[in-house]
């Protein structure tokens, strides 16, 4: 069966699109982390804890809804959510530790 020569071009085009999306995602994560730093400062000032379990439950539901998670998608979005939230908490804890020194 002859190989379609347009496939490599199509692959390249699709990969370029993915690269653009990845760049946007990473810029948004960076922006999110900068906001987390501001959040941590406010939590120190107002003596709020890093963890807010009620908010995490609500956020997880929102993420699933935004992602339109089906049963088979739920694991992915939950794993991503856990990673983002845990990273955010770690950043806040780091800020709290620096402020206590």
Secondary structure, 3 states (H helix, E strand, C coil): CCCCCHHHHHHHHHHHHHHHHHHHHHHHHHHHHHHHHHHHHHHHHCCCCCCCHHHHHHHHHHHHHHHCCCCCCHHHHHHHHHHHHHHHHHHHHHHHHHHHC
